């Protein structure tokens, strides 16, 4: 008998079971131990619990003189998803052993699983009365208070945990989670970084930290974390999705396409993956590859890329766009057409969309952007104003109004609206750079413009547009050598942008490098004929005026 018991205990320990030799060897008769081990080894072999076995487990628990078997039974049943049976055991266990904090903890957690929040909180509070250092009870209560919106209570418990467990990473993880919940993202970042100092391998903390970085527009920091997770072969749909969205947001289309290609090879039948692959091929100009994916789709799959490709072929969008198209698909189509520099098609798609969704501000906002690209500021203003009226507090629509007003040369009004957009979304790098560059280029407030652009660069240190803005600010202040370093970096990434090329030419000229400057001025002339659609009339006029001064044009 004893030999069997020792062997069985060894098997259980080696198999990673829930129990330990020391727990079994105390307070039980040999018969109870034998019955228990028989039950447990049968469970390991079959990995199932029939009603008869649950009954047997209850009998064994009642025969014991120690709460341990109740603890074991509750944990085992919980892990098997038998919440109702586990709750019965926990209730019986707390009645029989009312001073056992672990059983009260289990009871509280099981009530939470059953969505009985008040009963769960009561049991967890009882657990803490019996054992003020029960970490899991604190964490469960923090989650309850967070769910109920009792944030002060949740922070009070976190503060207590910091006193009791100053080196526990989960304390700071939950603190960061709570800060994230109430949208104090900078505080969340600090707490999550502290958690990761204590345990660098906390995947959940890493993911939440990346999300907090995204919320504060620190996209490069977020990218580093997601890439680190991928390199460690920690994959999940949400991680891949977040990484892809960031690559697209930061215009790293080649990297995004690398991931999507692999996903498409694995899941060619998945419409979400196929749709994303086709869109990325379109964004990177690989239209034949996009066509292959679209042509293999059936039914209503891949509608946005299909319609964009139809536009590229010059087909009539009225005939191509289905009548029952969802709003989200319309928005995707218009956005893609704008990205592909097809503003006329974007206008047509937006006009069709408004027949079905006449009160959708996003459509009017995109229509305004399309008219900006078509150098029609009056129509852009009309649509931007409608978007703003439909959603007056949305900073994006306020920002678009500011952009349109600048294109109309209503500079004071433009500054007013852009400042308002920035007030509502103070860390948005696009808003920061746009207003910053405007203040610099138009000599309104060069120093403040530089401050705004620097803040934008904190989110995107390698963004060439932002580098160009800052370099031009330095140039305006006479810091020409500082300007040169940044402008050369920007030009390497945006050689086909006439403004970036013009700025570098001006810097070379100022530094006395006339040959380099002349070569670039001539390049600017060519680019003005082919790549000037993004420039305002004011920018074009400024460049032409300078080229006339140099005798390069009449």
FILUMGU-879885 format. One record per residue (C-alpha): residue in one letter; x, y, z. Coordinates in steps of 0.1 Angstrom, whole numbers. Example, Ala and Ser with C-alpha at 12.3 -4.5 7.8 and 13.67 -1.06 7.14 Angstrom:
BEGIN
{"a" {123 -45 78}} {"s" {137 -11 71}} 
***
This chain:
BEGIN
{"x" {0 0 0}} {"x" {27 25 11}} {"x" {48 17 -20}} {"x" {18 23 -42}} {"x" {11 56 -25}} {"x" {46 69 -29}} {"x" {47 58 -66}} {"x" {13 75 -73}} {"x" {24 107 -56}} {"x" {56 107 -77}} {"x" {35 102 -109}} {"x" {12 131 -100}} {"x" {41 154 -92}} {"x" {59 145 -124}} {"x" {27 149 -145}} {"x" {24 185 -133}} {"x" {-8 179 -113}} {"x" {-24 203 -89}} {"x" {-14 186 -58}} {"x" {18 179 -39}} {"x" {32 150 -18}} {"x" {32 171 13}} {"x" {-4 180 9}} {"x" {-15 144 5}} {"x" {6 130 33}} {"x" {-10 149 62}} {"x" {-44 145 79}} {"x" {-57 116 58}} {"x" {-61 79 65}} {"x" {-45 55 41}} {"x" {-79 45 28}} {"x" {-88 81 19}} {"x" {-54 86 3}} {"x" {-58 54 -17}} {"x" {-93 63 -29}} {"x" {-82 98 -38}} {"x" {-51 86 -57}} {"x" {-72 60 -76}} {"x" {-97 88 -86}} {"x" {-69 111 -96}} {"x" {-49 86 -117}} {"x" {-81 76 -134}} {"x" {-88 113 -142}} {"x" {-53 118 -156}} {"x" {-58 87 -178}} {"x" {-93 96 -191}} {"x" {-92 134 -186}} {"x" {-129 136 -181}} {"x" {-153 139 -152}} {"x" {-185 120 -154}} {"x" {-213 128 -129}} {"x" {-204 96 -110}} {"x" {-168 109 -106}} {"x" {-180 143 -94}} {"x" {-201 125 -68}} {"x" {-170 104 -58}} {"x" {-149 136 -55}} {"x" {-175 151 -32}} {"x" {-176 120 -10}} {"x" {-138 120 -8}} {"x" {-138 157 1}} {"x" {-163 152 29}} {"x" {-144 122 43}} {"x" {-112 143 47}} {"x" {-104 164 78}} {"x" {-86 191 58}} {"x" {-99 217 33}} {"x" {-73 208 8}} {"x" {-95 183 -11}} {"x" {-122 210 -15}} {"x" {-95 234 -28}} {"x" {-84 207 -53}} {"x" {-119 199 -64}} {"x" {-128 235 -70}} {"x" {-97 242 -90}} {"x" {-101 210 -110}} {"x" {-137 216 -118}} {"x" {-130 252 -127}} {"x" {-102 243 -151}} {"x" {-126 218 -168}} {"x" {-152 246 -173}} {"x" {-176 230 -148}} {"x" {-184 263 -131}} {"x" {-217 252 -115}} {"x" {-202 221 -98}} {"x" {-171 241 -88}} {"x" {-194 268 -72}} {"x" {-213 241 -52}} {"x" {-180 227 -39}} {"x" {-167 262 -30}} {"x" {-199 270 -11}} {"x" {-198 237 8}} {"x" {-161 242 15}} {"x" {-165 277 29}} {"x" {-193 265 52}} {"x" {-173 236 65}} {"x" {-140 256 67}} {"x" {-151 293 71}} {"x" {-116 305 80}} {"x" {-99 291 48}} {"x" {-91 322 27}} {"x" {-83 302 -4}} {"x" {-118 287 -6}} {"x" {-133 322 -2}} {"x" {-110 334 -31}} {"x" {-123 306 -53}} {"x" {-159 313 -43}} {"x" {-154 350 -52}} {"x" {-139 341 -86}} {"x" {-166 316 -94}} {"x" {-193 342 -86}} {"x" {-176 365 -110}} {"x" {-176 338 -137}} {"x" {-213 335 -132}} {"x" {-216 373 -134}} {"x" {-228 376 -98}} {"x" {-206 407 -91}} {"x" {-219 417 -57}} {"x" {-216 381 -43}} {"x" {-182 378 -58}} {"x" {-170 411 -42}} {"x" {-184 400 -8}} {"x" {-165 367 -9}} {"x" {-133 384 -20}} {"x" {-135 409 8}} {"x" {-140 381 33}} {"x" {-109 364 18}} {"x" {-89 396 25}} {"x" {-102 398 61}} {"x" {-88 363 67}} {"x" {-56 370 48}} {"x" {-48 406 41}} {"x" {-19 395 18}} {"x" {-39 374 -6}} {"x" {-27 389 -39}} {"x" {-53 374 -62}} {"x" {-82 387 -41}} {"x" {-68 422 -44}} {"x" {-64 418 -82}} {"x" {-99 404 -86}} {"x" {-114 432 -65}} {"x" {-95 458 -86}} {"x" {-111 444 -117}} {"x" {-146 445 -101}} {"x" {-141 482 -91}} {"x" {-128 490 -126}} {"x" {-158 473 -142}} {"x" {-181 492 -119}} {"x" {-164 525 -126}} {"x" {-152 529 -90}} {"x" {-118 540 -100}} {"x" {-109 556 -67}} {"x" {-115 523 -49}} {"x" {-94 505 -75}} {"x" {-65 529 -71}} {"x" {-68 526 -33}} {"x" {-63 488 -35}} {"x" {-34 492 -60}} {"x" {-17 516 -35}} {"x" {-21 490 -8}} {"x" {-7 463 -31}} {"x" {23 486 -38}} {"x" {30 487 -1}} {"x" {26 449 4}} {"x" {42 437 -29}} {"x" {66 464 -41}} {"x" {85 441 -64}} {"x" {55 423 -80}} {"x" {52 431 -117}} {"x" {15 423 -117}} {"x" {8 452 -93}} {"x" {22 477 -118}} {"x" {6 459 -148}} {"x" {-28 463 -132}} {"x" {-20 499 -123}} {"x" {-11 505 -160}} {"x" {-43 487 -171}} {"x" {-64 509 -149}} {"x" {-47 541 -161}} {"x" {-52 529 -197}} {"x" {-89 523 -190}} {"x" {-94 559 -178}} {"x" {-74 572 -208}} {"x" {-44 585 -188}} {"x" {-20 569 -213}} {"x" {12 586 -202}} {"x" {6 573 -166}} {"x" {-2 539 -181}} {"x" {31 539 -199}} {"x" {51 546 -168}} {"x" {34 519 -148}} {"x" {37 493 -176}} {"x" {74 501 -180}} {"x" {79 495 -143}} {"x" {61 461 -146}} {"x" {84 452 -175}} {"x" {115 463 -155}} {"x" {105 437 -129}} {"x" {95 410 -155}} {"x" {106 418 -191}} {"x" {87 387 -205}} {"x" {52 399 -195}} {"x" {35 395 -229}} {"x" {2 412 -218}} {"x" {21 442 -204}} {"x" {41 445 -236}} {"x" {9 445 -257}} {"x" {-8 470 -235}} {"x" {23 492 -235}} {"x" {24 491 -273}} {"x" {-13 501 -274}} {"x" {-6 530 -250}} {"x" {22 542 -272}} {"x" {-2 541 -302}} {"x" {-27 562 -282}} {"x" {0 588 -275}} {"x" {11 587 -312}} {"x" {44 572 -303}} {"x" {41 548 -333}} {"x" {78 540 -336}} {"x" {79 528 -299}} {"x" {48 507 -305}} {"x" {63 492 -337}} {"x" {94 482 -317}} {"x" {73 462 -292}} {"x" {52 444 -318}} {"x" {83 435 -338}} {"x" {100 423 -307}} {"x" {69 400 -300}} {"x" {70 387 -335}} {"x" {107 380 -334}} {"x" {101 361 -301}} {"x" {75 341 -321}} {"x" {47 353 -300}} {"x" {19 354 -325}} {"x" {-18 362 -322}} {"x" {-43 377 -346}} {"x" {-45 409 -325}} {"x" {-7 414 -325}} {"x" {-4 408 -363}} {"x" {-34 430 -369}} {"x" {-20 458 -347}} {"x" {14 455 -364}} {"x" {-1 456 -399}} {"x" {-23 487 -390}} {"x" {8 505 -377}} {"x" {29 496 -408}} {"x" {0 510 -429}} {"x" {-4 541 -407}} {"x" {34 548 -409}} {"x" {33 539 -447}} {"x" {57 510 -442}} {"x" {38 492 -469}} {"x" {66 468 -479}} {"x" {69 455 -443}} {"x" {31 452 -441}} {"x" {30 433 -474}} {"x" {57 409 -462}} {"x" {34 398 -433}} {"x" {3 397 -454}} {"x" {20 376 -481}} {"x" {28 350 -456}} {"x" {-8 351 -442}} {"x" {-22 349 -477}} {"x" {-1 318 -485}} {"x" {-14 301 -454}} {"x" {-50 313 -457}} {"x" {-58 322 -493}} {"x" {-95 314 -487}} {"x" {-98 339 -459}} {"x" {-115 370 -473}} {"x" {-101 394 -447}} {"x" {-65 384 -454}} {"x" {-71 384 -492}} {"x" {-87 418 -490}} {"x" {-58 432 -470}} {"x" {-33 417 -494}} {"x" {-50 431 -524}} {"x" {-52 466 -508}} {"x" {-15 465 -499}} {"x" {-6 455 -535}} {"x" {-26 484 -547}} {"x" {-9 508 -523}} {"x" {25 496 -534}} {"x" {16 499 -571}} {"x" {16 462 -577}} {"x" {-17 462 -596}} {"x" {-12 429 -614}} {"x" {-7 410 -581}} {"x" {-38 427 -567}} {"x" {-58 417 -599}} {"x" {-48 381 -594}} {"x" {-62 380 -559}} {"x" {-94 399 -568}} {"x" {-100 377 -599}} {"x" {-99 346 -577}} {"x" {-125 360 -552}} {"x" {-161 349 -554}} {"x" {-194 367 -546}} {"x" {-192 399 -527}} {"x" {-156 394 -514}} {"x" {-129 420 -519}} {"x" {-153 448 -529}} {"x" {-130 478 -521}} {"x" {-99 466 -541}} {"x" {-122 455 -570}} {"x" {-137 489 -573}} {"x" {-103 507 -571}} {"x" {-90 485 -599}} {"x" {-121 492 -619}} {"x" {-115 529 -615}} {"x" {-79 524 -627}} {"x" {-93 508 -658}} {"x" {-116 537 -664}} {"x" {-148 518 -658}} {"x" {-181 535 -648}} {"x" {-183 533 -610}} {"x" {-221 537 -610}} {"x" {-222 503 -627}} {"x" {-195 487 -606}} {"x" {-205 497 -571}} {"x" {-232 474 -556}} {"x" {-263 491 -543}} {"x" {-262 474 -509}} {"x" {-226 484 -501}} {"x" {-218 489 -465}} {"x" {-207 523 -452}} {"x" {-173 509 -441}} {"x" {-167 496 -476}} {"x" {-175 529 -491}} {"x" {-150 546 -467}} {"x" {-123 521 -476}} {"x" {-129 526 -513}} {"x" {-127 564 -511}} {"x" {-96 563 -489}} {"x" {-79 539 -513}} {"x" {-87 561 -542}} {"x" {-72 591 -524}} {"x" {-41 572 -516}} {"x" {-37 561 -552}} {"x" {-40 598 -563}} {"x" {-73 592 -580}} {"x" {-92 622 -566}} {"x" {-117 623 -595}} {"x" {-127 587 -589}} {"x" {-128 594 -551}} {"x" {-153 623 -558}} {"x" {-175 600 -578}} {"x" {-174 572 -552}} {"x" {-181 597 -524}} {"x" {-211 612 -544}} {"x" {-225 576 -548}} {"x" {-219 569 -511}} {"x" {-239 600 -501}} {"x" {-270 587 -519}} {"x" {-271 559 -493}} {"x" {-255 576 -463}} {"x" {-263 613 -466}} {"x" {-255 621 -430}} {"x" {-221 604 -427}} {"x" {-195 631 -419}} {"x" {-165 609 -429}} {"x" {-177 609 -465}} {"x" {-180 647 -466}} {"x" {-145 650 -450}} {"x" {-130 627 -476}} {"x" {-148 645 -504}} {"x" {-133 677 -491}} {"x" {-98 661 -493}} {"x" {-105 649 -529}} {"x" {-114 685 -539}} {"x" {-83 698 -523}} {"x" {-63 674 -545}} {"x" {-83 687 -575}} {"x" {-74 723 -566}} {"x" {-110 732 -560}} {"x" {-109 748 -525}} {"x" {-144 763 -527}} {"x" {-160 728 -531}} {"x" {-136 714 -505}} {"x" {-147 741 -481}} {"x" {-184 734 -486}} {"x" {-180 697 -479}} {"x" {-156 703 -449}} {"x" {-182 726 -434}} {"x" {-209 700 -437}} {"x" {-187 673 -420}} {"x" {-180 698 -392}} {"x" {-216 707 -387}} {"x" {-226 670 -385}} {"x" {-199 663 -358}} {"x" {-187 697 -344}} {"x" {-164 682 -317}} {"x" {-144 659 -341}} {"x" {-109 673 -344}} {"x" {-103 657 -378}} {"x" {-131 677 -394}} {"x" {-119 709 -377}} {"x" {-84 701 -390}} {"x" {-97 696 -426}} {"x" {-114 730 -424}} {"x" {-81 746 -414}} {"x" {-64 730 -443}} {"x" {-90 741 -468}} {"x" {-89 777 -454}} {"x" {-52 777 -459}} {"x" {-56 766 -495}} {"x" {-81 795 -499}} {"x" {-54 818 -485}} {"x" {-75 827 -455}} {"x" {-45 824 -433}} {"x" {-59 839 -400}} {"x" {-90 817 -402}} {"x" {-68 787 -411}} {"x" {-45 792 -380}} {"x" {-76 796 -358}} {"x" {-91 762 -369}} {"x" {-58 744 -369}} {"x" {-51 756 -334}} {"x" {-86 744 -323}} {"x" {-79 709 -338}} {"x" {-46 708 -320}} {"x" {-63 718 -287}} {"x" {-87 688 -290}} {"x" {-59 664 -301}} {"x" {-26 679 -288}} {"x" {-4 650 -297}} {"x" {-15 643 -332}} {"x" {17 645 -353}} {"x" {-2 653 -385}} {"x" {-18 684 -369}} {"x" {15 694 -352}} {"x" {35 692 -385}} {"x" {9 709 -407}} {"x" {4 739 -384}} {"x" {41 740 -375}} {"x" {52 741 -412}} {"x" {26 767 -420}} {"x" {39 790 -392}} {"x" {74 785 -405}} {"x" {68 787 -443}} {"x" {46 818 -441}} {"x" {69 835 -415}} {"x" {40 837 -390}} {"x" {59 824 -360}} {"x" {90 804 -370}} {"x" {101 795 -334}} {"x" {67 782 -324}} {"x" {65 763 -357}} {"x" {98 746 -349}} {"x" {85 736 -314}} {"x" {54 720 -330}} {"x" {73 701 -356}} {"x" {98 688 -330}} {"x" {68 674 -311}} {"x" {56 657 -343}} {"x" {90 642 -348}} {"x" {89 626 -313}} {"x" {62 603 -327}} {"x" {78 598 -361}} {"x" {116 605 -358}} {"x" {122 592 -394}} {"x" {93 609 -411}} {"x" {109 628 -440}} {"x" {80 654 -443}} {"x" {86 664 -406}} {"x" {123 665 -412}} {"x" {118 688 -441}} {"x" {95 711 -420}} {"x" {121 713 -392}} {"x" {150 719 -416}} {"x" {131 748 -432}} {"x" {125 763 -398}} {"x" {162 761 -390}} {"x" {170 777 -424}} {"x" {146 805 -416}} {"x" {164 811 -383}} {"x" {198 812 -401}} {"x" {208 778 -387}} {"x" {218 766 -422}} {"x" {242 739 -412}} {"x" {217 723 -389}} {"x" {191 726 -417}} {"x" {214 708 -442}} {"x" {218 676 -422}} {"x" {180 672 -418}} {"x" {172 683 -453}} {"x" {196 658 -469}} {"x" {180 630 -449}} {"x" {145 641 -460}} {"x" {156 644 -496}} {"x" {170 609 -497}} {"x" {135 596 -488}} {"x" {114 621 -509}} {"x" {135 628 -540}} {"x" {103 632 -562}} {"x" {88 659 -540}} {"x" {94 694 -555}} {"x" {92 713 -522}} {"x" {118 690 -505}} {"x" {141 693 -535}} {"x" {136 731 -536}} {"x" {144 735 -499}} {"x" {176 715 -503}} {"x" {186 736 -533}} {"x" {180 768 -513}} {"x" {202 755 -484}} {"x" {230 746 -508}} {"x" {227 780 -524}} {"x" {229 797 -490}} {"x" {260 777 -481}} {"x" {277 787 -514}} {"x" {275 753 -531}} {"x" {261 768 -563}} {"x" {267 738 -586}} {"x" {247 714 -563}} {"x" {220 741 -559}} {"x" {217 746 -597}} {"x" {214 709 -604}} {"x" {186 707 -578}} {"x" {168 738 -591}} {"x" {167 722 -626}} {"x" {153 690 -610}} {"x" {126 711 -592}} {"x" {116 725 -626}} {"x" {110 690 -639}} {"x" {91 679 -608}} {"x" {68 709 -610}} {"x" {55 695 -643}} {"x" {50 660 -630}} {"x" {46 660 -592}} {"x" {30 692 -582}} {"x" {-6 680 -575}} {"x" {0 680 -537}} {"x" {13 716 -538}} {"x" {-9 746 -531}} {"x" {-9 775 -555}} {"x" {9 796 -529}} {"x" {38 770 -527}} {"x" {41 768 -565}} {"x" {42 806 -568}} {"x" {69 808 -541}} {"x" {90 783 -560}} {"x" {84 800 -594}} {"x" {93 834 -579}} {"x" {126 821 -567}} {"x" {134 804 -600}} {"x" {127 837 -618}} {"x" {152 855 -595}} {"x" {178 829 -605}} {"x" {170 833 -642}} {"x" {160 797 -646}} {"x" {125 806 -659}} {"x" {110 837 -674}} 
***
